[in-house]
Amino acid sequence: MTEIITAAMLVIGDEILSGRTKDRNIGHLADIMTAIGIDLKEVRIVPDDDEEIVTAINALRTRRTYVFTSGGIGPTHDDITADAVAKAFGVPCEYDAKAYAFLEAHYAARGMEFTEARKRMARMPRGATHIDNPISGAPGFKIGNVHVMAGVPAIFQAMLDNVVPTLKTGTKLVSATVHCPFGEGTIGTLLADIQKAHPDTIIGSYPKYQDGTFWTELVVRARSPEALEAGRAAVQAMVDGLKKSG
């Protein structure tokens, strides 16, 4: 049996929705998940709103093997992710002793005051475990199947590097590409028939335009080489047949 492991991502922050900050974490997570055989099935973006975050967390964590969040675990008043995740799990959000001691020592070593704002970064849901942050020190955390990480891309990526070895992975998708000199309007019905005949594949159609000409890149994906080759051969036969009839 082929095991399918799924993931969802929740991007949190008014600054993403307003366009002030351009997200760079979705693509990175998608690349990493694909590389290790986890299917990233959905991404949601929500504002810094308690109820929006709680609703999204509870919806995603019951539907997917893993949930990854980015944003909202910093020192400012609008960094409410830890509180919202705790609420979603029905547990208190409180100062974590290990995180508090680490951050206190971290700022003391830098000769900086351990302010109330900085102390906020030591708060996490009761029962959560740390996700190490080798860049700025303040940890993310994991509770249940939810991994809560920073929004700053370099920190998100570093945290994710620490998370990946702990994940259960599935069978990786393999892919093949077929060049098609015809537009989607020409191949749409034929391609749908091929997809129905090869349910163990995922066939993607990507329109292209270059030098005044429309064409289509067809990508076949599957979890077994045999299914991949059968689907690829059917798509190639379709393209060859259209060339001959044209």
Backbone torsions as a table, in degrees:
resi	resn	phi	psi	omega
1	MET	NA	133.5	176.0
2	THR	-81.7	124.6	-179.1
3	GLU	-92.3	128.6	-179.6
4	ILE	-108.5	118.4	177.4
5	ILE	-105.2	131.4	-175.0
6	THR	-118.2	160.1	179.1
7	ALA	-143.4	158.0	171.6
8	ALA	-134.8	156.2	178.0
9	MET	-124.3	138.7	174.6
10	LEU	-119.4	114.4	178.3
11	VAL	-97.7	125.6	-172.2
12	ILE	-117.5	127.1	174.7
13	GLY	153.0	128.0	174.6
14	ASP	-58.6	-33.6	-175.4
15	GLU	-67.1	-26.2	176.4
16	ILE	-73.6	-45.8	-177.5
17	LEU	-69.2	-27.7	179.4
18	SER	-83.4	-15.2	-178.2
19	GLY	90.5	-2.3	179.7
20	ARG	-65.7	-32.6	177.4
21	THR	-120.7	132.2	179.3
22	LYS	-95.0	122.7	-177.7
23	ASP	-65.2	135.8	175.1
24	ARG	-124.6	2.9	-175.0
25	ASN	-91.9	-28.5	-178.2
26	ILE	-61.0	-50.5	-178.6
27	GLY	-62.3	-38.6	179.5
28	HIS	-64.9	-46.0	178.7
29	LEU	-61.7	-42.1	179.7
30	ALA	-60.1	-43.8	178.8
31	ASP	-60.2	-46.4	-177.3
32	ILE	-67.1	-44.0	-179.8
33	MET	-61.7	-44.1	179.0
34	THR	-61.9	-40.6	-177.2
35	ALA	-65.1	-29.5	-176.3
36	ILE	-105.4	6.4	174.1
37	GLY	85.9	28.7	174.4
38	ILE	-113.4	132.1	-179.0
39	ASP	-87.2	112.7	173.3
40	LEU	-78.3	108.0	-170.3
41	LYS	-93.2	-27.7	-178.9
42	GLU	-159.8	153.9	176.2
43	VAL	-132.5	131.5	175.4
44	ARG	-120.4	146.4	175.2
45	ILE	-121.4	124.3	-178.0
46	VAL	-128.6	156.7	178.7
47	PRO	-77.6	177.1	175.9
48	ASP	-77.5	70.6	-177.7
49	ASP	-133.2	124.7	-173.3
50	ASP	-53.6	-53.0	-175.5
51	GLU	-66.6	-36.4	178.4
52	GLU	-62.7	-43.2	-179.3
53	ILE	-67.9	-45.7	-179.8
54	VAL	-59.2	-47.3	-179.2
55	THR	-60.4	-44.7	-178.6
56	ALA	-66.7	-44.2	179.5
57	ILE	-59.0	-47.4	-177.2
58	ASN	-68.5	-30.7	176.3
59	ALA	-71.4	-44.9	-174.2
60	LEU	-74.2	-39.8	-173.8
61	ARG	-70.0	-19.9	177.0
62	THR	-89.3	-14.4	-176.4
63	ARG	-101.0	-24.3	-171.6
64	ARG	-125.1	157.0	178.7
65	THR	-64.2	-44.3	-179.0
66	TYR	-132.9	149.5	171.9
67	VAL	-125.1	136.2	177.5
68	PHE	-122.0	129.5	176.7
69	THR	-113.7	154.1	173.3
70	SER	-135.1	136.6	175.2
71	GLY	99.6	152.0	169.9
72	GLY	84.3	21.1	177.5
73	ILE	-120.7	27.5	179.4
74	GLY	-89.9	-161.0	-172.3
75	PRO	-94.3	-3.1	-172.7
76	THR	-92.9	169.5	-174.2
77	HIS	-62.2	-29.1	-177.5
78	ASP	-89.8	4.3	174.7
79	ASP	-86.4	87.2	-170.7
80	ILE	-113.0	10.4	-175.2
81	THR	-60.9	-44.8	-178.0
82	ALA	-59.5	-44.2	178.8
83	ASP	-63.0	-43.2	-177.6
84	ALA	-67.2	-40.5	178.7
85	VAL	-65.6	-41.1	176.5
86	ALA	-59.5	-42.6	179.1
87	LYS	-63.0	-40.4	179.7
88	ALA	-61.7	-35.4	-179.0
89	PHE	-91.5	-3.9	178.1
90	GLY	70.7	33.8	178.9
91	VAL	-128.4	161.1	178.3
92	PRO	-69.5	151.6	169.1
93	CYS	-103.1	120.5	-171.5
94	GLU	-145.2	166.8	177.2
95	TYR	-65.4	128.0	176.0
96	ASP	-88.1	124.9	-173.0
97	ALA	-59.6	-42.8	-178.9
98	LYS	-65.9	-44.8	179.6
99	ALA	-65.9	-39.9	-180.0
100	TYR	-62.2	-47.3	-178.9
101	ALA	-64.5	-40.6	-179.7
102	PHE	-63.7	-48.1	-177.9
103	LEU	-67.1	-36.9	177.7
104	GLU	-59.9	-45.5	179.2
105	ALA	-69.2	-37.6	-179.3
106	HIS	-60.1	-47.4	-178.0
107	TYR	-75.0	-32.0	176.8
108	ALA	-63.6	-40.6	180.0
109	ALA	-65.0	-26.3	179.7
110	ARG	-94.4	2.0	179.8
111	GLY	69.1	30.8	-177.2
112	MET	-116.2	145.9	-179.9
113	GLU	-69.5	137.4	177.3
114	PHE	-87.7	80.6	-172.7
115	THR	-72.9	168.2	176.7
116	GLU	-60.0	-36.5	179.1
117	ALA	-63.6	-43.7	179.8
118	ARG	-69.4	-31.5	177.1
119	LYS	-62.9	-28.5	179.3
120	ARG	-56.1	-29.0	-177.4
121	MET	-74.0	-5.1	175.8
122	ALA	-95.7	1.4	-179.0
123	ARG	-88.3	137.5	176.7
124	MET	-158.8	165.0	-179.7
125	PRO	-62.1	143.3	177.6
126	ARG	-59.1	131.5	179.8
127	GLY	92.7	-4.8	179.3
128	ALA	-73.8	153.8	173.8
129	THR	-111.9	155.5	-173.1
130	HIS	-77.1	147.6	163.8
131	ILE	-112.0	115.6	-174.1
132	ASP	-64.1	146.1	179.1
133	ASN	-123.7	96.3	-176.0
134	PRO	-76.3	-4.1	-175.8
135	ILE	-96.5	-57.9	-176.3
136	SER	-113.3	-2.2	173.0
137	GLY	96.3	-47.6	-175.3
138	ALA	-62.7	122.3	-173.9
139	PRO	-78.3	155.0	162.6
140	GLY	-86.9	-167.4	179.0
141	PHE	-155.7	161.2	177.1
142	LYS	-124.0	134.4	172.8
143	ILE	-141.2	127.9	-172.7
144	GLY	60.3	-129.0	178.1
145	ASN	-102.0	17.1	-176.5
146	VAL	-106.4	126.3	179.2
147	HIS	-110.3	118.4	-173.8
148	VAL	-107.0	119.8	-173.2
149	MET	-132.9	167.8	-176.9
150	ALA	-71.2	161.8	178.4
151	GLY	-90.3	-23.8	179.1
152	VAL	-62.4	122.2	-171.0
153	PRO	-53.0	-44.3	-178.2
154	ALA	-63.2	-38.2	-179.8
155	ILE	-74.2	-42.0	176.5
156	PHE	-55.8	-46.3	-177.9
157	GLN	-65.3	-40.3	179.1
158	ALA	-66.1	-41.3	176.8
159	MET	-63.6	-43.6	-179.1
160	LEU	-61.7	-36.9	176.6
161	ASP	-57.8	-34.1	179.4
162	ASN	-79.0	-24.5	-179.2
163	VAL	-80.9	-40.3	-171.4
164	VAL	-50.6	-45.0	-178.8
165	PRO	-63.4	-15.2	-178.7
166	THR	-91.7	-6.2	-172.4
167	LEU	-88.7	144.6	170.5
168	LYS	-81.2	128.8	-176.3
169	THR	-112.0	157.4	-178.9
170	GLY	-106.7	-167.5	178.0
171	THR	-77.1	127.0	-176.0
172	LYS	-71.6	145.0	172.7
173	LEU	-75.8	138.7	170.3
174	VAL	-110.4	156.1	-174.0
175	SER	-140.7	158.7	175.1
176	ALA	-142.7	145.6	-177.3
177	THR	-114.7	136.1	176.8
178	VAL	-120.6	124.8	176.7
179	HIS	-78.4	130.3	-179.8
180	CYS	-125.3	119.2	-177.6
181	PRO	-80.5	9.5	-178.3
182	PHE	-112.0	154.8	178.3
183	GLY	-78.8	168.1	-176.5
184	GLU	-64.1	-29.8	178.6
185	GLY	-62.6	-29.4	-179.9
186	THR	-80.4	-37.9	-171.3
187	ILE	-100.8	-8.0	-170.5
188	GLY	-53.3	-51.5	-177.6
189	THR	-66.9	-44.2	179.8
190	LEU	-62.5	-40.2	-178.9
191	LEU	-67.1	-38.4	177.7
192	ALA	-62.1	-38.9	178.1
193	ASP	-64.6	-39.3	178.5
194	ILE	-65.4	-42.1	179.1
195	GLN	-60.4	-42.1	178.6
196	LYS	-64.2	-35.4	-178.5
197	ALA	-78.0	-14.7	-178.5
198	HIS	-130.3	70.8	-174.9
199	PRO	-67.5	-15.1	178.4
200	ASP	-85.5	7.3	177.3
201	THR	-118.4	162.7	170.5
202	ILE	-120.5	118.7	-176.4
203	ILE	-110.5	119.4	179.8
204	GLY	-106.6	144.4	-179.3
205	SER	-122.6	122.0	-173.1
206	TYR	-126.5	104.2	-178.1
207	PRO	-63.9	142.0	178.4
208	LYS	-130.7	154.6	176.3
209	TYR	-140.4	122.7	-178.5
210	GLN	-150.8	133.2	177.0
211	ASP	52.3	42.2	176.6
212	GLY	77.5	9.8	-176.4
213	THR	-124.7	134.8	172.8
214	PHE	-91.5	138.0	172.7
215	TRP	-149.6	177.7	-174.6
216	THR	-134.8	134.5	173.0
217	GLU	-96.4	121.5	-179.1
218	LEU	-107.0	124.5	-177.5
219	VAL	-118.8	124.7	178.2
220	VAL	-105.5	130.4	178.6
221	ARG	-125.2	145.3	178.2
222	ALA	-159.2	167.6	179.8
223	ARG	-99.8	-1.0	174.8
224	SER	-133.8	143.9	178.9
225	PRO	-59.3	-34.1	-178.1
226	GLU	-66.5	-46.3	178.6
227	ALA	-65.1	-38.6	178.7
228	LEU	-61.0	-47.6	-177.1
229	GLU	-66.4	-38.6	178.5
230	ALA	-63.3	-43.1	178.7
231	GLY	-68.0	-43.0	179.5
232	ARG	-61.6	-43.4	-179.2
233	ALA	-62.5	-38.8	179.5
234	ALA	-66.7	-40.6	178.5
235	VAL	-66.6	-43.0	179.0
236	GLN	-63.3	-38.9	178.5
237	ALA	-64.1	-38.0	176.3
238	MET	-60.8	-47.4	-179.8
239	VAL	-63.2	-44.6	-179.9
240	ASP	-62.4	-38.7	179.7
241	GLY	-65.6	-40.0	178.0
242	LEU	-66.9	-36.3	177.3
243	LYS	-62.5	-42.3	-178.4
244	LYS	-68.4	-39.6	-178.1
245	SER	-76.6	-20.8	-178.5
246	GLY	-83.9	NA	NA
